[in-house]
Amino acid sequence: MASEMRRKNELPGITESIVETYQSVGTINHLDHSPLPRYEEVIIALEDMREILFPGYRRREGLRLGNVGYYIGDLIDSLHDRLIIQISRAMAHESRVRGEQNDESDPAAGHEARAQDITLELLSRIPDMRRLLATDVQAAYDGDPACQNLDEVIFCYPGLEAITVYRIAHELYKLEVPFIPRMLCEWAHKETGIDIHPGATIGDHFFIDHGTGVVIGETTEIGSLVKIYQGVTLGALSFPTDADGNIIRTMKRHPTIEDRVVIYASATILGGKTVIGHDSVVGSSVWLTRSVDPHTTVMLEKPALRMRNEVPDSLHPDSNFQI
């Protein structure tokens, strides 16, 4: 017991040494009166949004055209209030990072009016988001012979889940909301293994089959009716720097994929000047850093398959071995 108390007496010193690093290593703590967006609240807002986009599939059963308006109205009302708070916090954080002065006791309060405008604009875009997502659902059904119906896509396909979150985050990104779009897409990355930056531009009828390990970079442009498989990377070839050695963050770094392109598993396509022409096919494990004309098939030459059987002759199926 005495030994245990002596060890417990060491805890204040340990605490003091940890707190000291909050000054000496101050880049990885947020000790500020300006609160950050709350991760849990952002994800609740995302779940509400997905319920609005796909009503009847998750929380609430028995929805009909006669009662769905009341249900969606309640969700919209609570989502409106929640988003204003979290967007205000994100904007206040951005102002602080940029060094803009804010003398108010609650820095987020100075951004509430703009946050409300953004929230109303986002909510007004939900009908168009639903129309776009309907094409993604249809593309998954049309592109996978193992799929039995559209409901299976909505319930079971991680590609659609990642695309849904991306579509929401992309609208926030276009509305210049800081922080939150990345929070949403990284949550989807964790849940699905599919990493889509909210800044990417993706057309209608987009299908990610299987999906695990897909990476789509910030300045990627994808046309309509594009299908990609697991492990595909649409990435940057290099990171140009300015005269001071800082990465230039505003230039196009990722490829352009035109309409009706299919990209098979584990292909890697890199570079902001790389364009995959429409109606092309990129085969599995291909590495591309230059453009491809329309109607082109790009494949690795088939490697030679070599097999060696090391089973002893006495155990070979063709032997006369007997027990």
Backbone bond lengths (Angstrom), bond angles and torsions (degrees), N, CA, C in turn:
res aa  C-N    CA-C-N  psi(-1)  N-CA   C-N-CA  omega(-1)  CA-C   N-CA-C  phi
1 M - - - 1.465 - - 1.528 110.82 -
2 A 1.331 115.84 -42.91 1.458 120.12 179.86 1.530 110.22 -64.40
3 S 1.348 115.27 -39.27 1.462 119.58 178.59 1.528 110.85 -63.56
4 E 1.329 115.51 -39.27 1.467 119.61 179.33 1.517 111.34 -64.95
5 M 1.345 117.32 -39.43 1.469 121.03 179.02 1.518 110.79 -66.34
6 R 1.350 117.14 -38.88 1.465 119.76 179.13 1.523 110.32 -62.61
7 R 1.310 115.22 -41.20 1.463 118.69 178.98 1.524 111.22 -66.28
8 K 1.331 116.12 -37.82 1.457 119.84 179.40 1.522 110.94 -67.06
9 N 1.329 117.36 -29.40 1.458 120.76 177.67 1.525 112.91 -66.74
10 E 1.331 116.01 -16.26 1.454 119.74 177.67 1.534 112.16 -77.17
11 L 1.336 117.64 -16.12 1.461 120.60 -173.71 1.525 113.56 -63.07
12 P 1.336 120.97 -41.08 1.470 118.76 177.63 1.522 113.18 -58.56
13 G 1.341 116.52 -38.98 1.456 119.15 178.33 1.520 111.89 -66.03
14 I 1.343 116.45 -39.14 1.462 120.37 177.35 1.525 109.89 -63.39
15 T 1.338 115.75 -44.12 1.466 120.25 178.89 1.510 110.99 -59.63
16 E 1.330 116.99 -44.08 1.465 121.52 -179.06 1.528 111.06 -61.85
17 S 1.340 116.89 -40.80 1.459 119.82 -179.15 1.530 110.98 -68.29
18 I 1.335 116.70 -34.23 1.469 120.15 176.60 1.521 110.17 -66.96
19 V 1.342 116.65 -47.75 1.466 120.91 -178.30 1.521 110.65 -61.70
20 E 1.329 117.59 -33.02 1.458 120.53 179.09 1.521 110.80 -60.41
21 T 1.338 117.05 -34.75 1.468 119.43 179.82 1.524 112.27 -69.21
22 Y 1.338 117.80 -17.76 1.463 119.68 177.84 1.524 111.77 -67.61
23 Q 1.348 115.75 -15.10 1.463 120.53 171.84 1.523 111.21 -99.54
24 S 1.329 116.57 -45.82 1.459 119.82 -175.58 1.524 112.75 -74.91
25 V 1.330 117.20 -27.79 1.470 122.36 176.65 1.520 106.98 -121.56
26 G 1.315 115.82 59.97 1.462 120.58 -170.22 1.510 115.80 -77.83
27 T 1.339 117.16 0.14 1.464 118.92 -176.80 1.517 113.28 -82.16
28 I 1.331 119.06 -10.35 1.466 120.46 -176.97 1.522 111.84 -122.46
29 N 1.320 116.34 32.18 1.465 120.27 169.21 1.526 108.06 -141.99
30 H 1.322 115.37 152.35 1.467 121.07 -179.54 1.529 107.50 -121.36
31 L 1.318 115.89 91.89 1.463 122.01 179.57 1.515 107.10 -112.05
32 D 1.308 115.29 78.89 1.453 121.67 -171.57 1.511 108.21 -142.33
33 H 1.343 116.47 151.05 1.459 119.21 179.93 1.518 112.10 -74.63
34 S 1.352 116.91 -7.36 1.461 121.15 178.33 1.525 108.67 -92.16
35 P 1.335 119.37 107.35 1.472 120.73 -175.42 1.518 111.81 -71.61
36 L 1.319 115.49 143.97 1.451 121.80 175.33 1.530 109.98 -78.94
37 P 1.336 117.44 163.86 1.460 118.17 170.38 1.530 109.95 -56.73
38 R 1.313 116.18 140.96 1.464 120.10 179.24 1.515 109.45 -86.58
39 Y 1.330 115.02 123.12 1.461 120.35 -176.92 1.526 111.05 -55.92
40 E 1.332 116.73 -45.24 1.463 119.96 -177.39 1.517 111.56 -62.74
41 E 1.326 117.26 -39.04 1.459 120.99 -179.43 1.529 111.16 -69.52
42 V 1.322 116.51 -37.55 1.467 120.12 178.10 1.526 110.29 -63.82
43 I 1.329 117.26 -41.07 1.463 120.31 -179.28 1.528 110.90 -71.36
44 I 1.332 117.89 -34.97 1.472 119.99 173.95 1.527 109.81 -61.15
45 A 1.327 116.08 -42.98 1.468 120.02 177.38 1.520 110.87 -61.51
46 L 1.332 116.86 -40.34 1.457 120.23 177.51 1.520 110.94 -62.32
47 E 1.325 117.80 -44.33 1.459 120.65 179.96 1.527 110.98 -63.54
48 D 1.327 116.79 -39.24 1.473 119.82 175.59 1.523 110.67 -62.09
49 M 1.314 116.43 -42.51 1.461 120.41 179.67 1.522 111.08 -63.18
50 R 1.325 117.16 -42.39 1.466 119.85 178.99 1.528 111.36 -65.90
51 E 1.328 116.41 -33.68 1.466 119.73 175.96 1.525 111.07 -65.38
52 I 1.317 116.32 -36.68 1.469 120.89 177.87 1.530 110.53 -70.51
53 L 1.333 116.21 -39.41 1.455 120.20 -178.73 1.525 112.49 -70.48
54 F 1.334 116.55 -36.32 1.466 121.87 -177.49 1.533 110.03 -127.80
55 P 1.321 119.09 66.51 1.473 120.29 -175.69 1.524 111.39 -66.03
56 G 1.334 114.49 143.12 1.458 120.65 176.64 1.511 114.96 90.53
57 Y 1.322 118.35 -3.78 1.459 120.62 -177.22 1.529 113.36 -99.04
58 R 1.320 118.15 -17.30 1.453 118.03 -172.70 1.529 111.97 -127.04
59 R 1.292 118.90 -79.96 1.464 120.61 -169.05 1.520 113.25 -81.26
60 R 1.301 115.75 -55.26 1.455 121.31 -166.97 1.525 111.45 -100.75
61 E 1.320 116.08 126.20 1.460 121.15 175.44 1.528 109.66 -100.07
62 G 1.308 115.73 165.78 1.456 120.47 174.74 1.516 114.47 73.83
63 L 1.321 117.00 19.92 1.468 118.99 178.16 1.521 110.14 -76.04
64 R 1.318 114.59 140.05 1.461 122.01 176.95 1.521 107.84 -137.44
65 L 1.327 116.10 167.26 1.457 118.11 178.73 1.520 111.59 -59.44
66 G 1.330 116.96 -25.70 1.462 120.04 -179.54 1.508 114.68 -73.25
67 N 1.353 118.24 -24.99 1.468 119.35 -177.12 1.528 113.47 -122.60
68 V 1.328 117.86 -7.71 1.456 119.08 -174.69 1.532 111.62 -65.47
69 G 1.335 117.32 -29.39 1.460 119.96 -179.27 1.515 112.70 -62.47
70 Y 1.338 116.88 -39.17 1.464 120.07 178.75 1.527 110.46 -65.81
71 Y 1.329 115.43 -43.71 1.463 120.45 -178.81 1.526 111.13 -63.72
72 I 1.318 116.77 -48.29 1.462 120.76 -178.87 1.529 110.36 -66.75
73 G 1.323 116.72 -35.63 1.464 119.83 177.68 1.515 112.11 -59.92
74 D 1.349 116.68 -42.68 1.469 120.00 177.15 1.526 111.19 -63.19
75 L 1.343 116.07 -42.56 1.461 119.31 179.57 1.524 111.64 -63.86
76 I 1.312 116.51 -42.99 1.468 120.88 179.49 1.519 110.29 -61.42
77 D 1.317 117.13 -41.72 1.465 121.25 -178.42 1.532 111.12 -62.41
78 S 1.341 116.54 -48.94 1.463 119.18 -179.30 1.529 111.14 -70.45
79 L 1.334 117.15 -35.94 1.460 120.79 178.33 1.526 110.74 -64.25
80 H 1.325 116.97 -40.54 1.461 122.00 177.70 1.520 110.75 -55.71
81 D 1.334 117.01 -49.82 1.467 120.54 -177.23 1.526 111.26 -67.38
82 R 1.313 116.12 -41.36 1.466 119.47 -177.70 1.527 110.94 -66.27
83 L 1.316 117.44 -43.34 1.461 120.71 -178.30 1.523 111.94 -65.71
84 I 1.324 117.49 -38.74 1.469 119.74 179.45 1.523 110.33 -57.90
85 I 1.318 116.55 -44.46 1.469 120.23 -178.90 1.525 110.45 -64.10
86 Q 1.334 116.90 -48.06 1.462 119.70 -174.65 1.532 111.76 -71.54
87 I 1.329 117.38 -37.70 1.470 119.69 177.14 1.526 110.54 -67.50
88 S 1.329 117.24 -38.75 1.473 120.30 176.31 1.520 110.97 -59.40
89 R 1.318 116.40 -42.97 1.465 120.27 179.01 1.526 111.17 -64.52
90 A 1.331 116.32 -41.29 1.464 119.65 179.30 1.522 110.99 -63.29
91 M 1.321 116.91 -40.49 1.459 120.46 -179.50 1.525 111.14 -70.11
92 A 1.327 116.72 -36.77 1.465 119.89 176.67 1.529 110.52 -64.40
93 H 1.320 116.37 -39.74 1.463 120.55 177.87 1.514 110.37 -62.92
94 E 1.338 116.40 -42.87 1.464 120.50 179.29 1.523 110.92 -61.15
95 S 1.338 116.39 -41.53 1.468 119.99 178.75 1.521 110.82 -62.38
96 R 1.323 116.13 -41.03 1.468 120.24 179.96 1.522 110.83 -64.97
97 V 1.341 117.04 -43.33 1.462 120.85 179.99 1.520 111.19 -62.50
98 R 1.336 116.67 -36.49 1.458 121.03 -179.91 1.526 112.70 -79.24
99 G 1.328 116.24 -5.22 1.450 119.73 178.81 1.507 114.21 81.39
100 E 1.327 117.56 15.08 1.460 120.56 177.75 1.522 109.28 -75.65
101 Q 1.304 116.31 137.96 1.462 121.20 -175.90 1.517 110.88 -81.66
102 N 1.307 114.77 141.75 1.465 120.96 175.86 1.519 107.20 -145.16
103 D 1.333 116.67 112.89 1.463 120.79 -174.04 1.518 113.40 -90.41
104 E 1.335 117.29 -0.07 1.454 118.76 -177.01 1.518 110.43 -73.90
105 S 1.353 116.42 151.38 1.454 120.86 178.47 1.521 110.98 -66.77
106 D 1.325 117.41 -32.03 1.453 121.93 175.17 1.524 107.82 -115.90
107 P 1.345 118.31 97.02 1.466 120.20 -174.76 1.527 113.19 -58.23
108 A 1.342 117.42 -32.17 1.458 119.95 -178.54 1.518 111.87 -65.12
109 A 1.349 116.22 -26.35 1.465 119.49 -177.21 1.520 111.78 -62.66
110 G 1.305 116.87 -30.24 1.451 120.11 -179.61 1.518 113.68 -71.27
111 H 1.318 116.96 -8.75 1.466 121.09 -177.87 1.520 112.21 -113.73
112 E 1.323 118.08 5.28 1.464 120.43 -173.48 1.529 112.37 -64.87
113 A 1.314 117.78 -40.19 1.465 120.04 -177.80 1.526 110.36 -62.89
114 R 1.329 116.93 -45.93 1.454 120.40 178.26 1.529 110.41 -65.68
115 A 1.325 116.88 -39.34 1.466 120.60 178.98 1.523 111.13 -62.42
116 Q 1.311 117.01 -37.25 1.464 119.51 178.18 1.522 110.94 -67.21
117 D 1.325 117.26 -41.88 1.467 120.29 177.05 1.531 110.84 -59.46
118 I 1.331 115.71 -44.37 1.464 120.45 -179.99 1.528 110.22 -63.86
119 T 1.319 116.73 -43.72 1.463 120.86 -178.71 1.520 111.21 -61.83
120 L 1.325 116.87 -45.48 1.463 119.96 179.32 1.524 111.21 -63.86
121 E 1.322 116.61 -38.12 1.460 119.48 178.16 1.533 110.74 -66.35
122 L 1.333 116.73 -42.65 1.464 120.02 177.64 1.522 110.97 -59.96
123 L 1.314 117.42 -47.63 1.463 120.88 -178.77 1.525 111.05 -63.27
124 S 1.321 117.26 -34.74 1.464 120.22 179.80 1.529 111.59 -69.10
125 R 1.335 117.69 -17.78 1.458 121.32 -179.81 1.526 112.89 -88.97
126 I 1.316 118.08 -3.00 1.464 120.68 -177.25 1.532 112.40 -60.03
127 P 1.348 120.99 -42.82 1.474 118.64 177.57 1.526 113.12 -55.66
128 D 1.334 117.04 -43.10 1.463 119.61 178.81 1.525 111.18 -67.96
129 M 1.329 117.23 -36.48 1.459 120.37 176.40 1.528 110.85 -61.68
130 R 1.330 116.34 -40.91 1.470 119.93 178.69 1.533 110.94 -63.83
131 R 1.315 116.73 -41.38 1.462 119.49 178.48 1.530 111.07 -63.14
132 L 1.319 116.51 -39.69 1.459 120.85 -179.90 1.526 110.68 -69.17
133 L 1.333 116.71 -44.06 1.463 120.29 179.52 1.522 111.86 -65.06
134 A 1.324 117.18 -31.06 1.465 119.63 176.37 1.527 110.45 -61.03
135 T 1.334 117.24 -35.42 1.469 119.33 177.14 1.526 111.11 -70.21
136 D 1.335 117.50 -33.82 1.465 120.60 177.54 1.531 110.85 -67.22
137 V 1.335 116.50 -41.19 1.464 120.79 177.18 1.534 109.55 -61.76
138 Q 1.317 116.57 -45.59 1.462 120.82 -179.70 1.523 110.98 -63.13
139 A 1.330 116.83 -38.91 1.468 120.78 179.67 1.526 110.77 -63.33
140 A 1.325 117.14 -38.94 1.463 120.38 178.26 1.524 110.80 -65.13
141 Y 1.321 116.21 -43.87 1.464 120.14 178.89 1.530 110.82 -64.32
142 D 1.323 116.89 -45.41 1.453 120.89 -178.56 1.531 112.08 -67.69
143 G 1.337 116.62 -28.84 1.456 120.15 -173.73 1.500 115.61 -94.79
144 D 1.337 118.14 -2.06 1.466 120.17 -177.11 1.527 109.67 -131.34
145 P 1.331 118.84 105.70 1.462 120.38 -179.09 1.521 113.74 -66.07
146 A 1.333 117.58 -14.23 1.461 120.23 176.95 1.517 112.50 -78.90
147 C 1.327 117.18 -12.22 1.467 121.07 -177.08 1.527 109.94 -83.74
148 Q 1.333 116.62 132.79 1.458 121.66 -175.59 1.520 113.72 -93.16
149 N 1.327 117.48 -28.62 1.463 119.64 -177.85 1.526 109.44 -164.60
150 L 1.333 115.85 170.77 1.467 121.08 -178.03 1.523 112.37 -66.66
151 D 1.332 116.75 -34.23 1.465 119.71 179.10 1.525 111.24 -61.09
152 E 1.329 116.67 -35.47 1.466 120.66 177.97 1.523 111.01 -61.77
153 V 1.316 117.02 -37.91 1.464 120.73 177.77 1.521 109.90 -61.36
154 I 1.336 116.23 -47.42 1.468 120.34 -175.45 1.525 110.99 -67.76
155 F 1.326 116.92 -37.31 1.462 120.42 -179.02 1.525 113.28 -76.98
156 C 1.328 117.91 -36.87 1.456 120.39 -159.57 1.524 116.71 -118.14
157 Y 1.321 118.75 -15.76 1.459 118.67 -168.00 1.530 111.53 -95.67
158 P 1.348 117.43 114.52 1.469 119.27 179.04 1.526 112.54 -63.33
159 G 1.339 116.68 -28.76 1.461 118.82 177.63 1.511 111.54 -60.06
160 L 1.341 116.92 -43.34 1.464 119.40 179.26 1.524 110.72 -67.01
161 E 1.339 117.39 -37.85 1.459 119.61 178.73 1.531 110.78 -60.75
162 A 1.323 116.13 -45.37 1.466 119.50 179.30 1.520 111.50 -65.30
163 I 1.339 116.87 -40.72 1.458 120.40 179.58 1.520 110.99 -65.53
164 T 1.343 116.95 -38.88 1.465 120.69 179.07 1.528 110.67 -60.69
165 V 1.328 115.93 -48.50 1.465 119.37 179.55 1.525 109.91 -63.38
166 Y 1.321 116.55 -41.92 1.468 119.59 177.31 1.524 111.28 -58.61
167 R 1.331 118.47 -44.82 1.471 120.78 -177.72 1.531 110.77 -60.06
168 I 1.325 117.05 -40.24 1.467 120.75 177.27 1.529 109.91 -66.58
169 A 1.332 115.79 -50.00 1.462 120.55 -177.19 1.528 111.13 -62.74
170 H 1.328 116.97 -35.37 1.468 120.39 -178.94 1.524 111.18 -64.94
171 E 1.343 116.92 -37.70 1.464 119.11 176.87 1.525 110.83 -64.75
172 L 1.321 117.28 -41.44 1.467 120.43 175.94 1.530 110.98 -64.01
173 Y 1.320 115.80 -38.35 1.472 120.71 177.90 1.531 110.33 -61.93
174 K 1.331 116.93 -45.00 1.468 120.38 179.21 1.522 111.26 -65.57
175 L 1.335 117.05 -28.31 1.461 121.41 177.25 1.531 111.73 -83.39
176 E 1.339 116.00 6.04 1.470 123.89 175.22 1.529 112.32 63.91
177 V 1.313 116.08 34.15 1.462 120.27 172.31 1.520 108.25 -79.83
178 P 1.331 118.46 122.64 1.460 119.41 179.03 1.527 111.73 -77.89
179 F 1.332 115.90 160.00 1.452 123.00 164.81 1.542 113.81 71.05
180 I 1.331 117.67 -57.02 1.463 121.69 -169.55 1.529 112.69 -63.63
181 P 1.347 120.41 -41.17 1.469 117.94 177.59 1.523 113.24 -56.59
182 R 1.332 117.43 -41.08 1.466 119.89 177.92 1.517 111.26 -67.93
183 M 1.320 117.83 -37.01 1.458 120.32 176.97 1.525 110.57 -58.96
184 L 1.333 116.30 -42.49 1.459 120.83 -179.03 1.527 111.13 -65.85
185 C 1.328 116.06 -48.93 1.458 118.81 -175.93 1.529 112.30 -69.37
186 E 1.313 117.95 -31.92 1.462 119.29 176.53 1.522 111.21 -72.74
187 W 1.326 117.73 -30.25 1.470 119.98 172.00 1.522 109.41 -63.31
188 A 1.337 117.48 -45.03 1.462 120.89 178.07 1.530 110.97 -63.65
189 H 1.317 116.70 -37.43 1.468 121.23 176.69 1.519 110.19 -59.12
190 K 1.313 116.14 -45.86 1.464 120.59 179.08 1.529 111.41 -63.05
191 E 1.316 116.82 -39.84 1.468 121.53 -175.73 1.531 112.46 -76.32
192 T 1.326 118.24 -32.97 1.464 120.60 -170.11 1.527 114.38 -118.63
193 G 1.324 117.92 -16.84 1.457 120.23 -173.14 1.513 113.51 79.06
194 I 1.338 116.87 8.88 1.466 122.73 -179.03 1.524 108.26 -109.67
195 D 1.315 116.66 123.59 1.466 122.34 -173.39 1.527 109.31 -111.29
196 I 1.335 116.94 100.03 1.464 121.98 177.77 1.527 108.23 -114.78
197 H 1.305 116.76 121.72 1.461 119.14 176.66 1.529 109.12 -72.61
198 P 1.339 118.13 138.47 1.470 119.67 -177.83 1.522 113.81 -64.27
199 G 1.329 118.03 -16.93 1.456 120.13 179.34 1.517 114.31 -81.12
200 A 1.334 117.86 -13.34 1.463 120.28 178.65 1.526 110.11 -61.82
201 T 1.331 116.10 151.42 1.460 122.17 177.74 1.522 108.45 -110.47
202 I 1.342 116.94 119.71 1.461 121.26 -172.98 1.526 109.33 -130.58
203 G 1.317 116.03 127.83 1.457 121.80 -177.73 1.524 113.13 -79.10
204 D 1.324 114.74 -171.58 1.465 121.00 -176.40 1.528 111.33 -77.17
205 H 1.334 115.52 167.93 1.467 123.32 178.30 1.533 110.87 53.23
206 F 1.316 116.57 50.55 1.465 121.89 -179.67 1.521 109.05 -97.57
207 F 1.336 116.69 131.17 1.461 121.08 -176.94 1.522 109.48 -131.80
208 I 1.337 116.11 125.93 1.460 123.06 171.35 1.526 106.69 -109.87
209 D 1.326 117.13 111.79 1.467 120.89 -178.20 1.525 109.81 -90.51
210 H 1.309 116.44 131.45 1.473 124.69 -177.12 1.532 110.13 68.97
211 G 1.309 117.83 -65.86 1.454 120.55 163.12 1.502 118.08 97.17
212 T 1.331 119.54 -33.29 1.457 120.40 -172.54 1.529 111.14 -55.43
213 G 1.316 115.45 129.85 1.460 121.03 175.45 1.507 115.62 86.80
214 V 1.334 118.43 3.89 1.462 120.66 177.37 1.526 109.83 -71.65
215 V 1.331 116.82 136.12 1.462 122.91 177.20 1.528 108.36 -129.68
216 I 1.336 116.66 125.31 1.461 122.47 178.60 1.522 107.64 -126.49
217 G 1.325 116.76 115.03 1.459 121.80 -172.78 1.517 114.02 -78.43
218 E 1.318 114.99 170.08 1.464 123.93 -169.34 1.522 113.91 -58.00
219 T 1.324 118.92 -42.45 1.466 120.47 -173.78 1.529 111.93 -101.40
220 T 1.320 116.84 15.80 1.462 120.87 175.50 1.522 109.84 -64.15
221 E 1.325 116.10 141.19 1.464 122.36 173.20 1.520 108.27 -122.26
222 I 1.319 116.66 123.77 1.464 122.79 -178.06 1.517 108.37 -123.63
223 G 1.325 116.28 130.75 1.457 120.99 -178.56 1.513 112.84 -81.61
224 S 1.317 116.85 -154.93 1.458 123.28 -177.81 1.532 110.58 -91.09
225 L 1.347 114.34 152.72 1.463 121.62 172.86 1.523 112.29 58.89
226 V 1.320 116.47 40.84 1.462 122.43 178.21 1.526 109.05 -99.14
227 K 1.314 115.55 139.80 1.462 121.75 -179.90 1.522 108.86 -127.58
228 I 1.323 117.47 128.98 1.465 120.91 176.93 1.523 109.74 -130.58
229 Y 1.314 114.43 154.21 1.462 121.25 -177.20 1.526 110.93 -110.50
230 Q 1.331 115.07 178.34 1.459 121.82 -174.86 1.525 112.00 -59.64
231 G 1.329 113.97 146.71 1.455 120.00 174.69 1.516 116.00 78.78
232 V 1.320 118.00 2.82 1.472 120.46 -179.74 1.530 109.67 -73.62
233 T 1.325 116.04 136.58 1.465 122.18 175.21 1.520 109.89 -118.35
234 L 1.311 116.32 123.03 1.463 122.70 171.40 1.522 105.62 -111.08
235 G 1.316 115.99 91.76 1.450 120.17 -166.47 1.518 114.50 -125.98
236 A 1.332 114.57 -171.81 1.462 122.54 -179.20 1.518 109.73 -92.70
237 L 1.322 115.71 141.78 1.459 120.77 178.08 1.515 111.15 -78.92
238 S 1.328 116.38 -36.55 1.460 121.45 179.54 1.518 108.16 -159.48
239 F 1.315 116.36 172.84 1.457 121.52 179.40 1.526 108.86 -120.43
240 P 1.338 118.04 92.60 1.467 120.65 179.92 1.525 111.14 -60.70
241 T 1.333 115.60 146.77 1.459 121.17 -179.84 1.508 110.47 -120.55
242 D 1.341 115.34 158.88 1.459 120.35 178.00 1.528 109.79 -86.98
243 A 1.321 116.27 -171.14 1.464 121.14 -175.78 1.527 112.50 -63.00
244 D 1.344 116.53 -24.09 1.465 120.44 -179.99 1.518 112.65 -93.66
245 G 1.316 116.67 3.66 1.458 119.74 179.41 1.511 114.91 85.64
246 N 1.341 116.83 8.03 1.465 120.09 179.04 1.524 110.63 -86.92
247 I 1.324 116.94 142.53 1.453 121.22 179.14 1.527 109.73 -62.95
248 I 1.335 116.40 132.96 1.462 121.28 174.34 1.526 107.69 -81.33
249 R 1.318 116.51 116.18 1.462 120.48 -170.21 1.521 113.99 -97.85
250 T 1.308 118.48 -5.77 1.463 120.35 -171.30 1.523 113.84 -103.17
251 M 1.307 119.29 -4.39 1.454 120.43 -176.55 1.531 110.76 -90.96
252 K 1.325 116.40 160.84 1.463 120.88 178.07 1.526 109.33 -73.74
253 R 1.313 116.45 122.09 1.462 122.26 -175.65 1.529 112.83 -115.60
254 H 1.325 116.75 -15.13 1.459 121.02 -170.66 1.527 111.24 -116.81
255 P 1.326 118.47 160.17 1.464 120.90 -170.14 1.523 114.58 -73.60
256 T 1.330 113.81 167.74 1.461 122.69 173.31 1.530 108.09 -110.99
257 I 1.325 115.78 127.68 1.464 121.90 179.14 1.530 107.02 -113.72
258 E 1.324 116.65 114.95 1.457 119.35 -176.71 1.533 111.52 -80.35
259 D 1.321 116.96 -177.16 1.461 122.81 -172.14 1.533 112.59 -63.18
260 R 1.341 113.82 147.66 1.465 123.22 170.42 1.528 112.82 59.23
261 V 1.309 116.50 38.50 1.461 122.23 176.08 1.527 108.99 -97.25
262 V 1.326 116.60 141.52 1.465 122.67 172.71 1.527 107.83 -115.69
263 I 1.328 116.34 130.02 1.464 121.84 179.14 1.520 107.90 -122.73
264 Y 1.324 116.32 116.68 1.463 120.58 -174.22 1.534 112.11 -85.74
265 A 1.319 115.12 174.02 1.465 123.15 -165.99 1.528 112.85 -55.52
266 S 1.325 114.40 137.63 1.468 124.35 171.78 1.521 114.32 67.06
267 A 1.322 118.01 13.96 1.460 119.93 173.43 1.528 109.44 -72.22
268 T 1.325 115.53 147.39 1.462 122.40 178.98 1.519 108.99 -125.04
269 I 1.334 116.39 122.52 1.458 122.06 -179.83 1.524 107.45 -125.39
270 L 1.332 116.70 121.64 1.458 120.82 -170.06 1.526 111.24 -126.93
271 G 1.330 115.51 148.87 1.454 121.97 167.96 1.508 115.19 107.02
272 G 1.315 116.10 138.15 1.452 122.13 -178.75 1.511 114.18 -69.44
273 K 1.322 117.62 -20.67 1.466 120.89 178.93 1.527 112.14 -95.84
274 T 1.306 117.16 -1.24 1.463 121.52 -178.29 1.523 109.67 -82.28
275 V 1.333 116.46 124.17 1.462 122.54 179.75 1.529 108.48 -124.40
276 I 1.318 115.90 124.52 1.468 121.01 174.36 1.524 107.39 -96.25
277 G 1.329 116.08 111.47 1.452 121.17 -173.36 1.520 112.96 -64.41
278 H 1.305 115.96 155.94 1.456 121.74 -175.34 1.533 111.68 -59.22
279 D 1.328 114.78 150.37 1.469 123.12 177.43 1.530 112.75 62.35
280 S 1.321 116.63 28.60 1.465 121.02 177.63 1.519 110.57 -99.56
281 V 1.331 115.03 163.30 1.459 122.88 176.67 1.519 107.92 -128.31
282 V 1.336 115.90 128.00 1.464 121.59 176.27 1.521 107.24 -111.00
283 G 1.312 116.53 119.34 1.456 121.40 -174.39 1.527 113.72 -75.39
284 S 1.315 114.92 171.94 1.466 121.90 -178.29 1.523 111.55 -61.20
285 S 1.331 114.92 140.22 1.469 123.85 172.97 1.527 114.24 64.35
286 V 1.330 117.36 12.64 1.467 120.68 175.86 1.529 109.91 -71.07
287 W 1.319 116.31 142.17 1.481 123.05 174.86 1.526 107.43 -114.60
288 L 1.335 116.70 116.44 1.463 121.10 -176.08 1.524 110.79 -123.65
289 T 1.327 115.62 130.84 1.467 120.62 174.29 1.525 110.99 -129.40
290 R 1.325 117.32 14.17 1.461 121.07 176.95 1.526 109.12 -139.65
291 S 1.306 115.55 163.93 1.455 120.82 -173.01 1.526 112.23 -72.14
292 V 1.336 114.00 158.58 1.456 122.39 -179.74 1.521 107.82 -128.26
293 D 1.335 117.22 132.90 1.459 121.26 179.74 1.537 110.94 -67.62
294 P 1.330 117.16 157.64 1.461 120.02 175.30 1.530 112.02 -56.35
295 H 1.336 115.30 153.57 1.471 122.53 176.94 1.529 112.04 60.32
296 T 1.313 116.89 35.04 1.464 121.23 -179.71 1.521 109.99 -109.83
297 T 1.327 116.34 140.14 1.464 121.63 171.31 1.518 108.29 -107.74
298 V 1.322 116.54 125.11 1.463 122.43 -179.36 1.518 108.07 -114.54
299 M 1.336 116.06 119.38 1.465 120.22 -178.15 1.523 109.93 -139.73
300 L 1.327 116.13 152.79 1.453 120.36 168.31 1.520 108.30 -74.44
301 E 1.329 116.25 145.53 1.454 117.72 173.97 1.516 109.08 -63.89
302 K 1.318 115.12 140.82 1.459 119.93 -176.05 1.525 109.97 -62.57
303 P 1.331 117.45 121.16 1.470 118.84 179.39 1.528 110.46 -72.10
304 A 1.323 115.37 156.26 1.462 119.83 176.23 1.518 109.33 -72.17
305 L 1.324 116.12 135.09 1.459 121.87 179.68 1.517 108.46 -96.97
306 R 1.309 116.33 120.55 1.466 120.99 -178.51 1.521 108.73 -118.92
307 M 1.330 116.57 129.66 1.470 121.52 -179.68 1.525 108.68 -123.14
308 R 1.324 115.56 140.26 1.458 120.40 178.29 1.514 108.49 -131.42
309 N 1.288 117.37 128.02 1.459 122.61 -179.65 1.510 108.57 -102.81
310 E 1.316 116.30 119.97 1.464 120.55 -176.83 1.523 112.03 -107.45
311 V 1.343 117.71 15.60 1.459 120.47 176.60 1.522 108.66 -71.28
312 P 1.331 119.02 132.56 1.470 120.49 177.79 1.523 111.42 -55.80
313 D 1.341 115.32 147.41 1.465 119.55 -178.55 1.514 112.22 -53.59
314 S 1.312 116.69 -36.44 1.470 119.88 -176.71 1.519 112.12 -66.98
315 L 1.381 117.47 -20.27 1.458 120.70 -179.61 1.506 111.90 -103.73
316 H 1.335 118.12 -1.02 1.467 120.14 -178.40 1.513 110.37 -67.46
317 P 1.326 119.08 141.00 1.464 121.31 -177.69 1.527 113.90 -54.64
318 D 1.331 117.68 -26.66 1.458 120.06 -176.80 1.518 112.97 -89.31
319 S 1.323 116.63 -1.29 1.470 118.88 -178.17 1.528 110.57 -81.50
320 N 1.327 114.93 171.95 1.464 120.13 178.35 1.512 111.94 -96.89
321 F 1.341 114.82 25.13 1.469 119.36 -177.69 1.518 110.85 -60.45
322 Q 1.322 116.28 134.20 1.477 121.90 179.04 1.509 109.10 -130.90
323 I 1.344 114.17 149.05 1.467 119.74 176.26 1.516 107.90 -95.43
